[in-house]
Amino acid sequence: MNWMIVLLVLITALPLRVFSMSSTPPSARPKMRTPVYTLRFSDTDPVPPLNSNLLSTITPNFATLPQISEVPALPWLKQHGWKKVWPRFGMGKDQLLVFAGPKDARYLRLDADDAHYIWTKPLEIDAQKWPILEITWGVERFAESAALDVHGRSDHPLAIIVSFGEKLVGTNALFPSVPRALAFFWGETETIGQSYTCIQPRIGPDDVRMQCRYPHVHYIALRRSNAGSVHTERVNLVEHFQRYFPEYWRTYRRMPPMVGISFEAGTIKTHTFSQSRLYTLTFMQSTPAQ
């Protein structure tokens, strides 16, 4: 079964940890802090601040740092409101997810060994008020010769999917309905900023349209190549929603509420192996001043 056909099954919403501005009068503050909602992928308690100095590269410097033992991530994910929505029982193999890395830079390691999976966390966030999504992630290894514009090899090591509003029927009513979504992925050869939903393959039959089971889920390339590195990306969700859902925007002049966020990895098209890292997902009211 095409692993792109089942995306998001959303349940009741759970609160996020909130970091807000200090109540100190503005005149006493040397620098304004931007209010944020942060999802930090770390099993340490208490969770230390993410040490950005450790994130410039994966190898070789990262390997020389003191490491904490790898810890299975399943209990933590369930405790913090994440739910595996794919594969369903009996429809694919499970993939072990673990926490790894040094104490000040723990991350969720996402292996995909001829596997495909999606984990979802329900949210209730007004994207109009929290329009900036910041992703800190890394890729250690891409699936072999994979790309979302190559027929039969449309795998990727990691995508972050943000869902909005009510569920909609896809091109086949027999498959589950899912909300509108922006799916930001890290590919090896795809063009940054381009949507890979309902496209003609660069390599493949002319009459095929790829990633088109759900035309209202836009897979957007956010980063390209650079395996062995860690990066932080910021995207404006309002600007992307206006671009990819213009009819909705013209009608309502605003976005529907954000209802969930997911991470996805898959290599079942290439039957190979990929490995990536997820550190934090943060929603901001504005881009922090440099």
C-alpha positions as protocol buffer text, in pm:
chain_id: "A"
residue {
  index: 1
  type: MET
  ca { x: 0 y: 0 z: 0 }
}
residue {
  index: 2
  type: ASN
  ca { x: 127 y: 350 z: -84 }
}
residue {
  index: 3
  type: TRP
  ca { x: 267 y: 490 z: 240 }
}
residue {
  index: 4
  type: MET
  ca { x: 153 y: 842 z: 148 }
}
residue {
  index: 5
  type: ILE
  ca { x: -218 y: 751 z: 163 }
}
residue {
  index: 6
  type: VAL
  ca { x: -259 y: 749 z: 540 }
}
residue {
  index: 7
  type: LEU
  ca { x: -140 y: 1065 z: 715 }
}
residue {
  index: 8
  type: LEU
  ca { x: -313 y: 1204 z: 1021 }
}
residue {
  index: 9
  type: VAL
  ca { x: -567 y: 1066 z: 1270 }
}
residue {
  index: 10
  type: LEU
  ca { x: -621 y: 1332 z: 1535 }
}
residue {
  index: 11
  type: ILE
  ca { x: -760 y: 1276 z: 1884 }
}
residue {
  index: 12
  type: THR
  ca { x: -831 y: 1509 z: 2179 }
}
residue {
  index: 13
  type: ALA
  ca { x: -602 y: 1804 z: 2225 }
}
residue {
  index: 14
  type: LEU
  ca { x: -338 y: 1819 z: 2497 }
}
residue {
  index: 15
  type: PRO
  ca { x: -166 y: 2133 z: 2630 }
}
residue {
  index: 16
  type: LEU
  ca { x: 186 y: 2232 z: 2536 }
}
residue {
  index: 17
  type: ARG
  ca { x: 453 y: 2365 z: 2766 }
}
residue {
  index: 18
  type: VAL
  ca { x: 439 y: 2745 z: 2746 }
}
residue {
  index: 19
  type: PHE
  ca { x: 734 y: 2980 z: 2778 }
}
residue {
  index: 20
  type: SER
  ca { x: 618 y: 3341 z: 2798 }
}
residue {
  index: 21
  type: MET
  ca { x: 767 y: 3685 z: 2839 }
}
residue {
  index: 22
  type: SER
  ca { x: 870 y: 3810 z: 3180 }
}
residue {
  index: 23
  type: SER
  ca { x: 635 y: 4044 z: 3365 }
}
residue {
  index: 24
  type: THR
  ca { x: 921 y: 4289 z: 3420 }
}
residue {
  index: 25
  type: PRO
  ca { x: 837 y: 4640 z: 3287 }
}
residue {
  index: 26
  type: PRO
  ca { x: 973 y: 4697 z: 2934 }
}
residue {
  index: 27
  type: SER
  ca { x: 1205 y: 4971 z: 3052 }
}
residue {
  index: 28
  type: ALA
  ca { x: 1381 y: 4726 z: 3283 }
}
residue {
  index: 29
  type: ARG
  ca { x: 1427 y: 4460 z: 3018 }
}
residue {
  index: 30
  type: PRO
  ca { x: 1749 y: 4483 z: 2818 }
}
residue {
  index: 31
  type: LYS
  ca { x: 1604 y: 4266 z: 2542 }
}
residue {
  index: 32
  type: MET
  ca { x: 1253 y: 4148 z: 2458 }
}
residue {
  index: 33
  type: ARG
  ca { x: 1194 y: 3774 z: 2448 }
}
residue {
  index: 34
  type: THR
  ca { x: 954 y: 3628 z: 2198 }
}
residue {
  index: 35
  type: PRO
  ca { x: 672 y: 3417 z: 2352 }
}
residue {
  index: 36
  type: VAL
  ca { x: 690 y: 3058 z: 2230 }
}
residue {
  index: 37
  type: TYR
  ca { x: 526 y: 2717 z: 2256 }
}
residue {
  index: 38
  type: THR
  ca { x: 799 y: 2453 z: 2256 }
}
residue {
  index: 39
  type: LEU
  ca { x: 794 y: 2078 z: 2207 }
}
residue {
  index: 40
  type: ARG
  ca { x: 1135 y: 1952 z: 2322 }
}
residue {
  index: 41
  type: PHE
  ca { x: 1231 y: 1594 z: 2240 }
}
residue {
  index: 42
  type: SER
  ca { x: 1437 y: 1494 z: 2543 }
}
residue {
  index: 43
  type: ASP
  ca { x: 1400 y: 1219 z: 2803 }
}
residue {
  index: 44
  type: THR
  ca { x: 1610 y: 1394 z: 3071 }
}
residue {
  index: 45
  type: ASP
  ca { x: 1436 y: 1531 z: 3381 }
}
residue {
  index: 46
  type: PRO
  ca { x: 1453 y: 1822 z: 3424 }
}
residue {
  index: 47
  type: VAL
  ca { x: 1504 y: 1906 z: 3058 }
}
residue {
  index: 48
  type: PRO
  ca { x: 1813 y: 2128 z: 3020 }
}
residue {
  index: 49
  type: PRO
  ca { x: 1816 y: 2413 z: 2765 }
}
residue {
  index: 50
  type: LEU
  ca { x: 1920 y: 2291 z: 2422 }
}
residue {
  index: 51
  type: ASN
  ca { x: 2289 y: 2370 z: 2377 }
}
residue {
  index: 52
  type: SER
  ca { x: 2301 y: 2517 z: 2027 }
}
residue {
  index: 53
  type: ASN
  ca { x: 2680 y: 2502 z: 2028 }
}
residue {
  index: 54
  type: LEU
  ca { x: 2652 y: 2124 z: 1994 }
}
residue {
  index: 55
  type: LEU
  ca { x: 2432 y: 2133 z: 1684 }
}
residue {
  index: 56
  type: SER
  ca { x: 2653 y: 2256 z: 1403 }
}
residue {
  index: 57
  type: THR
  ca { x: 2746 y: 1907 z: 1287 }
}
residue {
  index: 58
  type: ILE
  ca { x: 2674 y: 1542 z: 1352 }
}
residue {
  index: 59
  type: THR
  ca { x: 3017 y: 1405 z: 1269 }
}
residue {
  index: 60
  type: PRO
  ca { x: 3296 y: 1402 z: 1360 }
}
residue {
  index: 61
  type: ASN
  ca { x: 3271 y: 1654 z: 1647 }
}
residue {
  index: 62
  type: PHE
  ca { x: 2939 y: 1525 z: 1779 }
}
residue {
  index: 63
  type: ALA
  ca { x: 3071 y: 1172 z: 1825 }
}
residue {
  index: 64
  type: THR
  ca { x: 3348 y: 1293 z: 2057 }
}
residue {
  index: 65
  type: LEU
  ca { x: 3103 y: 1435 z: 2316 }
}
residue {
  index: 66
  type: PRO
  ca { x: 3004 y: 1239 z: 2628 }
}
residue {
  index: 67
  type: GLN
  ca { x: 2694 y: 1040 z: 2538 }
}
residue {
  index: 68
  type: ILE
  ca { x: 2407 y: 917 z: 2754 }
}
residue {
  index: 69
  type: SER
  ca { x: 2280 y: 565 z: 2692 }
}
residue {
  index: 70
  type: GLU
  ca { x: 2013 y: 528 z: 2426 }
}
residue {
  index: 71
  type: VAL
  ca { x: 1666 y: 502 z: 2576 }
}
residue {
  index: 72
  type: PRO
  ca { x: 1350 y: 366 z: 2407 }
}
residue {
  index: 73
  type: ALA
  ca { x: 1122 y: 661 z: 2328 }
}
residue {
  index: 74
  type: LEU
  ca { x: 782 y: 486 z: 2314 }
}
residue {
  index: 75
  type: PRO
  ca { x: 684 y: 540 z: 2681 }
}
residue {
  index: 76
  type: TRP
  ca { x: 785 y: 909 z: 2666 }
}
residue {
  index: 77
  type: LEU
  ca { x: 595 y: 971 z: 2342 }
}
residue {
  index: 78
  type: LYS
  ca { x: 275 y: 821 z: 2478 }
}
residue {
  index: 79
  type: GLN
  ca { x: 310 y: 1005 z: 2808 }
}
residue {
  index: 80
  type: HIS
  ca { x: 345 y: 1336 z: 2623 }
}
residue {
  index: 81
  type: GLY
  ca { x: 38 y: 1290 z: 2404 }
}
residue {
  index: 82
  type: TRP
  ca { x: 191 y: 1145 z: 2087 }
}
residue {
  index: 83
  type: LYS
  ca { x: 7 y: 867 z: 1907 }
}
residue {
  index: 84
  type: LYS
  ca { x: 131 y: 637 z: 1631 }
}
residue {
  index: 85
  type: VAL
  ca { x: -125 y: 657 z: 1350 }
}
residue {
  index: 86
  type: TRP
  ca { x: 70 y: 458 z: 1090 }
}
residue {
  index: 87
  type: PRO
  ca { x: 127 y: 172 z: 1042 }
}
residue {
  index: 88
  type: ARG
  ca { x: -196 y: 40 z: 1178 }
}
residue {
  index: 89
  type: PHE
  ca { x: -199 y: -297 z: 1349 }
}
residue {
  index: 90
  type: GLY
  ca { x: -100 y: -573 z: 1109 }
}
residue {
  index: 91
  type: MET
  ca { x: -33 y: -336 z: 817 }
}
residue {
  index: 92
  type: GLY
  ca { x: 342 y: -281 z: 851 }
}
residue {
  index: 93
  type: LYS
  ca { x: 635 y: -335 z: 1079 }
}
residue {
  index: 94
  type: ASP
  ca { x: 707 y: -120 z: 1382 }
}
residue {
  index: 95
  type: GLN
  ca { x: 1028 y: 80 z: 1402 }
}
residue {
  index: 96
  type: LEU
  ca { x: 1208 y: 129 z: 1733 }
}
residue {
  index: 97
  type: LEU
  ca { x: 1252 y: 498 z: 1820 }
}
residue {
  index: 98
  type: VAL
  ca { x: 1510 y: 600 z: 2079 }
}
residue {
  index: 99
  type: PHE
  ca { x: 1649 y: 905 z: 2256 }
}
residue {
  index: 100
  type: ALA
  ca { x: 2022 y: 955 z: 2208 }
}
residue {
  index: 101
  type: GLY
  ca { x: 2296 y: 1216 z: 2238 }
}
residue {
  index: 102
  type: PRO
  ca { x: 2463 y: 1413 z: 2517 }
}
residue {
  index: 103
  type: LYS
  ca { x: 2261 y: 1551 z: 2809 }
}
residue {
  index: 104
  type: ASP
  ca { x: 2251 y: 1908 z: 2676 }
}
residue {
  index: 105
  type: ALA
  ca { x: 2151 y: 1803 z: 2323 }
}
residue {
  index: 106
  type: ARG
  ca { x: 1929 y: 1496 z: 2350 }
}
residue {
  index: 107
  type: TYR
  ca { x: 1725 y: 1415 z: 2042 }
}
residue {
  index: 108
  type: LEU
  ca { x: 1471 y: 1168 z: 1911 }
}
residue {
  index: 109
  type: ARG
  ca { x: 1646 y: 940 z: 1661 }
}
residue {
  index: 110
  type: LEU
  ca { x: 1422 y: 840 z: 1372 }
}
residue {
  index: 111
  type: ASP
  ca { x: 1544 y: 527 z: 1195 }
}
residue {
  index: 112
  type: ALA
  ca { x: 1350 y: 390 z: 899 }
}
residue {
  index: 113
  type: ASP
  ca { x: 1469 y: 45 z: 791 }
}
residue {
  index: 114
  type: ASP
  ca { x: 1237 y: -50 z: 504 }
}
residue {
  index: 115
  type: ALA
  ca { x: 962 y: 101 z: 718 }
}
residue {
  index: 116
  type: HIS
  ca { x: 716 y: 388 z: 721 }
}
residue {
  index: 117
  type: TYR
  ca { x: 557 y: 550 z: 1026 }
}
residue {
  index: 118
  type: ILE
  ca { x: 369 y: 860 z: 1138 }
}
residue {
  index: 119
  type: TRP
  ca { x: 330 y: 990 z: 1493 }
}
residue {
  index: 120
  type: THR
  ca { x: 79 y: 1267 z: 1571 }
}
residue {
  index: 121
  type: LYS
  ca { x: 18 y: 1504 z: 1862 }
}
residue {
  index: 122
  type: PRO
  ca { x: -312 y: 1695 z: 1881 }
}
residue {
  index: 123
  type: LEU
  ca { x: -281 y: 2071 z: 1929 }
}
residue {
  index: 124
  type: GLU
  ca { x: -511 y: 2367 z: 1979 }
}
residue {
  index: 125
  type: ILE
  ca { x: -315 y: 2669 z: 1860 }
}
residue {
  index: 126
  type: ASP
  ca { x: -427 y: 2980 z: 1673 }
}
residue {
  index: 127
  type: ALA
  ca { x: -177 y: 2997 z: 1388 }
}
residue {
  index: 128
  type: GLN
  ca { x: -271 y: 3361 z: 1330 }
}
residue {
  index: 129
  type: LYS
  ca { x: -124 y: 3441 z: 1673 }
}
residue {
  index: 130
  type: TRP
  ca { x: 161 y: 3188 z: 1656 }
}
residue {
  index: 131
  type: PRO
  ca { x: 259 y: 3199 z: 1287 }
}
residue {
  index: 132
  type: ILE
  ca { x: 629 y: 3106 z: 1307 }
}
residue {
  index: 133
  type: LEU
  ca { x: 729 y: 2740 z: 1323 }
}
residue {
  index: 134
  type: GLU
  ca { x: 1090 y: 2667 z: 1416 }
}
residue {
  index: 135
  type: ILE
  ca { x: 1228 y: 2317 z: 1354 }
}
residue {
  index: 136
  type: THR
  ca { x: 1562 y: 2192 z: 1485 }
}
residue {
  index: 137
  type: TRP
  ca { x: 1646 y: 1867 z: 1308 }
}
residue {
  index: 138
  type: GLY
  ca { x: 1924 y: 1667 z: 1145 }
}
residue {
  index: 139
  type: VAL
  ca { x: 1976 y: 1397 z: 884 }
}
residue {
  index: 140
  type: GLU
  ca { x: 2242 y: 1133 z: 920 }
}
residue {
  index: 141
  type: ARG
  ca { x: 2155 y: 921 z: 618 }
}
residue {
  index: 142
  type: PHE
  ca { x: 1916 y: 944 z: 323 }
}
residue {
  index: 143
  type: ALA
  ca { x: 1738 y: 649 z: 168 }
}
residue {
  index: 144
  type: GLU
  ca { x: 1924 y: 529 z: -141 }
}
residue {
  index: 145
  type: SER
  ca { x: 1835 y: 730 z: -457 }
}
residue {
  index: 146
  type: ALA
  ca { x: 1509 y: 852 z: -304 }
}
residue {
  index: 147
  type: ALA
  ca { x: 1317 y: 1164 z: -408 }
}
residue {
  index: 148
  type: LEU
  ca { x: 954 y: 1274 z: -407 }
}
residue {
  index: 149
  type: ASP
  ca { x: 967 y: 1337 z: -782 }
}
residue {
  index: 150
  type: VAL
  ca { x: 1101 y: 991 z: -877 }
}
residue {
  index: 151
  type: HIS
  ca { x: 831 y: 734 z: -941 }
}
residue {
  index: 152
  type: GLY
  ca { x: 866 y: 429 z: -718 }
}
residue {
  index: 153
  type: ARG
  ca { x: 1133 y: 586 z: -495 }
}
residue {
  index: 154
  type: SER
  ca { x: 939 y: 862 z: -313 }
}
residue {
  index: 155
  type: ASP
  ca { x: 1089 y: 820 z: 34 }
}
residue {
  index: 156
  type: HIS
  ca { x: 1219 y: 1083 z: 275 }
}
residue {
  index: 157
  type: PRO
  ca { x: 1398 y: 1063 z: 611 }
}
residue {
  index: 158
  type: LEU
  ca { x: 1183 y: 1318 z: 796 }
}
residue {
  index: 159
  type: ALA
  ca { x: 878 y: 1538 z: 743 }
}
residue {
  index: 160
  type: ILE
  ca { x: 702 y: 1766 z: 992 }
}
residue {
  index: 161
  type: ILE
  ca { x: 330 y: 1792 z: 915 }
}
residue {
  index: 162
  type: VAL
  ca { x: 114 y: 2076 z: 1053 }
}
residue {
  index: 163
  type: SER
  ca { x: -263 y: 2019 z: 1021 }
}
residue {
  index: 164
  type: PHE
  ca { x: -544 y: 2276 z: 1009 }
}
residue {
  index: 165
  type: GLY
  ca { x: -920 y: 2260 z: 1055 }
}
residue {
  index: 166
  type: GLU
  ca { x: -1169 y: 1993 z: 966 }
}
residue {
  index: 167
  type: LYS
  ca { x: -1094 y: 1667 z: 785 }
}
residue {
  index: 168
  type: LEU
  ca { x: -1146 y: 1654 z: 408 }
}
residue {
  index: 169
  type: VAL
  ca { x: -1198 y: 1364 z: 170 }
}
residue {
  index: 170
  type: GLY
  ca { x: -909 y: 1283 z: -62 }
}
residue {
  index: 171
  type: THR
  ca { x: -925 y: 1167 z: -422 }
}
residue {
  index: 172
  type: ASN
  ca { x: -1064 y: 831 z: -311 }
}
residue {
  index: 173
  type: ALA
  ca { x: -1348 y: 834 z: -59 }
}
residue {
  index: 174
  type: LEU
  ca { x: -1254 y: 482 z: 55 }
}
residue {
  index: 175
  type: PHE
  ca { x: -949 y: 621 z: 235 }
}
residue {
  index: 176
  type: PRO
  ca { x: -961 y: 815 z: 565 }
}
residue {
  index: 177
  type: SER
  ca { x: -1026 y: 1187 z: 552 }
}
residue {
  index: 178
  type: VAL
  ca { x: -749 y: 1416 z: 679 }
}
residue {
  index: 179
  type: PRO
  ca { x: -723 y: 1792 z: 745 }
}
residue {
  index: 180
  type: ARG
  ca { x: -548 y: 2045 z: 526 }
}
residue {
  index: 181
  type: ALA
  ca { x: -178 y: 2029 z: 603 }
}
residue {
  index: 182
  type: LEU
  ca { x: 163 y: 2173 z: 533 }
}
residue {
  index: 183
  type: ALA
  ca { x: 427 y: 1897 z: 534 }
}
residue {
  index: 184
  type: PHE
  ca { x: 783 y: 2032 z: 551 }
}
residue {
  index: 185
  type: PHE
  ca { x: 1044 y: 1773 z: 458 }
}
residue {
  index: 186
  type: TRP
  ca { x: 1421 y: 1740 z: 426 }
}
residue {
  index: 187
  type: GLY
  ca { x: 1514 y: 1578 z: 96 }
}
residue {
  index: 188
  type: GLU
  ca { x: 1837 y: 1497 z: -81 }
}
residue {
  index: 189
  type: THR
  ca { x: 1773 y: 1635 z: -431 }
}
residue {
  index: 190
  type: GLU
  ca { x: 1439 y: 1820 z: -420 }
}
residue {
  index: 191
  type: THR
  ca { x: 1416 y: 2195 z: -483 }
}
residue {
  index: 192
  type: ILE
  ca { x: 1381 y: 2404 z: -167 }
}
residue {
  index: 193
  type: GLY
  ca { x: 1049 y: 2587 z: -147 }
}
residue {
  index: 194
  type: GLN
  ca { x: 872 y: 2370 z: -405 }
}
residue {
  index: 195
  type: SER
  ca { x: 558 y: 2167 z: -335 }
}
residue {
  index: 196
  type: TYR
  ca { x: 575 y: 1800 z: -431 }
}
residue {
  index: 197
  type: THR
  ca { x: 202 y: 1731 z: -407 }
}
residue {
  index: 198
  type: CYS
  ca { x: 19 y: 1617 z: -722 }
}
residue {
  index: 199
  type: ILE
  ca { x: 326 y: 1658 z: -942 }
}
residue {
  index: 200
  type: GLN
  ca { x: 433 y: 1482 z: -1259 }
}
residue {
  index: 201
  type: PRO
  ca { x: 741 y: 1274 z: -1180 }
}
residue {
  index: 202
  type: ARG
  ca { x: 1080 y: 1395 z: -1294 }
}
residue {
  index: 203
  type: ILE
  ca { x: 1158 y: 1030 z: -1357 }
}
residue {
  index: 204
  type: GLY
  ca { x: 857 y: 812 z: -1432 }
}
residue {
  index: 205
  type: PRO
  ca { x: 538 y: 782 z: -1640 }
}
residue {
  index: 206
  type: ASP
  ca { x: 387 y: 1106 z: -1774 }
}
residue {
  index: 207
  type: ASP
  ca { x: 35 y: 1009 z: -1670 }
}
residue {
  index: 208
  type: VAL
  ca { x: 125 y: 962 z: -1301 }
}
residue {
  index: 209
  type: ARG
  ca { x: 68 y: 1230 z: -1038 }
}
residue {
  index: 210
  type: MET
  ca { x: 273 y: 1177 z: -724 }
}
residue {
  index: 211
  type: GLN
  ca { x: 167 y: 1249 z: -364 }
}
residue {
  index: 212
  type: CYS
  ca { x: -187 y: 1310 z: -491 }
}
residue {
  index: 213
  type: ARG
  ca { x: -400 y: 1087 z: -271 }
}
residue {
  index: 214
  type: TYR
  ca { x: -461 y: 1400 z: -62 }
}
residue {
  index: 215
  type: PRO
  ca { x: -430 y: 1714 z: -279 }
}
residue {
  index: 216
  type: HIS
  ca { x: -484 y: 1928 z: 33 }
}
residue {
  index: 217
  type: VAL
  ca { x: -165 y: 1800 z: 201 }
}
residue {
  index: 218
  type: HIS
  ca { x: 129 y: 1992 z: 55 }
}
residue {
  index: 219
  type: TYR
  ca { x: 474 y: 1835 z: 83 }
}
residue {
  index: 220
  type: ILE
  ca { x: 718 y: 2128 z: 73 }
}
residue {
  index: 221
  type: ALA
  ca { x: 1096 y: 2089 z: 53 }
}
residue {
  index: 222
  type: LEU
  ca { x: 1248 y: 2288 z: 340 }
}
residue {
  index: 223
  type: ARG
  ca { x: 1609 y: 2167 z: 319 }
}
residue {
  index: 224
  type: ARG
  ca { x: 1820 y: 1980 z: 64 }
}
residue {
  index: 225
  type: SER
  ca { x: 2115 y: 1736 z: 97 }
}
residue {
  index: 226
  type: ASN
  ca { x: 2382 y: 1799 z: 369 }
}
residue {
  index: 227
  type: ALA
  ca { x: 2359 y: 1461 z: 540 }
}
residue {
  index: 228
  type: GLY
  ca { x: 2559 y: 1465 z: 862 }
}
residue {
  index: 229
  type: SER
  ca { x: 2441 y: 1810 z: 975 }
}
residue {
  index: 230
  type: VAL
  ca { x: 2192 y: 1969 z: 1213 }
}
residue {
  index: 231
  type: HIS
  ca { x: 1998 y: 2284 z: 1125 }
}
residue {
  index: 232
  type: THR
  ca { x: 1729 y: 2513 z: 1261 }
}
residue {
  index: 233
  type: GLU
  ca { x: 1467 y: 2633 z: 1013 }
}
residue {
  index: 234
  type: ARG
  ca { x: 1195 y: 2896 z: 1057 }
}
residue {
  index: 235
  type: VAL
  ca { x: 883 y: 2906 z: 841 }
}
residue {
  index: 236
  type: ASN
  ca { x: 590 y: 3144 z: 838 }
}
residue {
  index: 237
  type: LEU
  ca { x: 279 y: 2927 z: 848 }
}
residue {
  index: 238
  type: VAL
  ca { x: 44 y: 3210 z: 749 }
}
residue {
  index: 239
  type: GLU
  ca { x: 244 y: 3291 z: 435 }
}
residue {
  index: 240
  type: HIS
  ca { x: 261 y: 2924 z: 336 }
}
residue {
  index: 241
  type: PHE
  ca { x: -113 y: 2873 z: 399 }
}
residue {
  index: 242
  type: GLN
  ca { x: -198 y: 3174 z: 183 }
}
residue {
  index: 243
  type: ARG
  ca { x: 19 y: 3036 z: -97 }
}
residue {
  index: 244
  type: TYR
  ca { x: -106 y: 2678 z: -98 }
}
residue {
  index: 245
  type: PHE
  ca { x: -470 y: 2732 z: 4 }
}
residue {
  index: 246
  type: PRO
  ca { x: -561 y: 3058 z: -176 }
}
residue {
  index: 247
  type: GLU
  ca { x: -932 y: 2978 z: -218 }
}
residue {
  index: 248
  type: TYR
  ca { x: -979 y: 2922 z: 155 }
}
residue {
  index: 249
  type: TRP
  ca { x: -789 y: 3241 z: 232 }
}
residue {
  index: 250
  type: ARG
  ca { x: -992 y: 3451 z: -14 }
}
residue {
  index: 251
  type: THR
  ca { x: -1314 y: 3319 z: 138 }
}
residue {
  index: 252
  type: TYR
  ca { x: -1235 y: 3350 z: 510 }
}
residue {
  index: 253
  type: ARG
  ca { x: -934 y: 3587 z: 524 }
}
residue {
  index: 254
  type: ARG
  ca { x: -783 y: 3378 z: 801 }
}
residue {
  index: 255
  type: MET
  ca { x: -651 y: 3028 z: 869 }
}
residue {
  index: 256
  type: PRO
  ca { x: -849 y: 2749 z: 1031 }
}
residue {
  index: 257
  type: PRO
  ca { x: -724 y: 2650 z: 1378 }
}
residue {
  index: 258
  type: MET
  ca { x: -417 y: 2433 z: 1401 }
}
residue {
  index: 259
  type: VAL
  ca { x: -531 y: 2087 z: 1515 }
}
residue {
  index: 260
  type: GLY
  ca { x: -219 y: 1871 z: 1515 }
}
residue {
  index: 261
  type: ILE
  ca { x: 146 y: 1821 z: 1436 }
}
residue {
  index: 262
  type: SER
  ca { x: 312 y: 1501 z: 1315 }
}
residue {
  index: 263
  type: PHE
  ca { x: 650 y: 1359 z: 1227 }
}
residue {
  index: 264
  type: GLU
  ca { x: 687 y: 1108 z: 945 }
}
residue {
  index: 265
  type: ALA
  ca { x: 967 y: 893 z: 802 }
}
residue {
  index: 266
  type: GLY
  ca { x: 959 y: 625 z: 535 }
}
residue {
  index: 267
  type: THR
  ca { x: 1179 y: 401 z: 320 }
}
residue {
  index: 268
  type: ILE
  ca { x: 937 y: 134 z: 198 }
}
residue {
  index: 269
  type: LYS
  ca { x: 957 y: 249 z: -164 }
}
residue {
  index: 270
  type: THR
  ca { x: 1335 y: 210 z: -187 }
}
residue {
  index: 271
  type: HIS
  ca { x: 1354 y: -77 z: 68 }
}
residue {
  index: 272
  type: THR
  ca { x: 1661 y: 92 z: 215 }
}
residue {
  index: 273
  type: PHE
  ca { x: 1755 y: 274 z: 537 }
}
residue {
  index: 274
  type: SER
  ca { x: 1743 y: 636 z: 653 }
}
residue {
  index: 275
  type: GLN
  ca { x: 1827 y: 801 z: 984 }
}
residue {
  index: 276
  type: SER
  ca { x: 1735 y: 1146 z: 1113 }
}
residue {
  index: 277
  type: ARG
  ca { x: 1709 y: 1347 z: 1434 }
}
residue {
  index: 278
  type: LEU
  ca { x: 1440 y: 1567 z: 1586 }
}
residue {
  index: 279
  type: TYR
  ca { x: 1533 y: 1810 z: 1864 }
}
residue {
  index: 280
  type: THR
  ca { x: 1260 y: 2074 z: 1899 }
}
residue {
  index: 281
  type: LEU
  ca { x: 942 y: 2208 z: 1740 }
}
residue {
  index: 282
  type: THR
  ca { x: 864 y: 2564 z: 1847 }
}
residue {
  index: 283
  type: PHE
  ca { x: 576 y: 2799 z: 1764 }
}
residue {
  index: 284
  type: MET
  ca { x: 652 y: 3172 z: 1793 }
}
residue {
  index: 285
  type: GLN
  ca { x: 447 y: 3490 z: 1779 }
}
residue {
  index: 286
  type: SER
  ca { x: 721 y: 3655 z: 1575 }
}
residue {
  index: 287
  type: THR
  ca { x: 1072 y: 3593 z: 1452 }
}
residue {
  index: 288
  type: PRO
  ca { x: 1323 y: 3668 z: 1732 }
}
residue {
  index: 289
  type: ALA
  ca { x: 1542 y: 3972 z: 1682 }
}
residue {
  index: 290
  type: GLN
  ca { x: 1894 y: 3884 z: 1575 }
}
